[in-house]
């Protein structure tokens, strides 16, 4: 079995490698919305997310020959977008990970739970995520929404996988607290 990923858009990717503007535009159309949303979840600013997404596409097209097909093109591009989004936050000198010595134990059951939520609950969760401190919001988004595992998050953020897990659990705890407070305010 090959370690290479078979990309369904391989022909377009090869044409992009030859600087074909039509192929680049097609790739852009295929991925721009997902990449914009990825950046927006991290930077929380629509204009900045748009700029980051555009820069990421330009960078991807300039460096497309470095794409080896080990992961899907979308995953490769998303990594560029995530890194550029995080770089943007670092330039603002935001503290991403307020750490203390408290560690949380992650149970297998808790991580693999499947739950169905109503639209109202989903909206409440989205609003709660927006209110999280930046570091918590980033890890929660990378893990739950973008689908990265803790090893990958650790690599992206230059932290250990256990720090990622710990921050994720703290983020969940804080999110539950935020949502509970909002629900209590509604009842008053």
Secondary structure by P-SEA (a helix, b strand, c coil): ccccccccaaaaaaaaaaccaaaaaaaaaacaaaaaaaaaaacccaaaaaaaaaaaaaaaaaacccccccccaaaaaaaaaaaaaaaaaaaacccccccccbbbbbbcccccbbbbbcaaaaaaaaaaaaaccaaaaaaaaacccccccaaaaaaaacccaaaaaaaaaaaaaaaaaaaaaaaaaaac
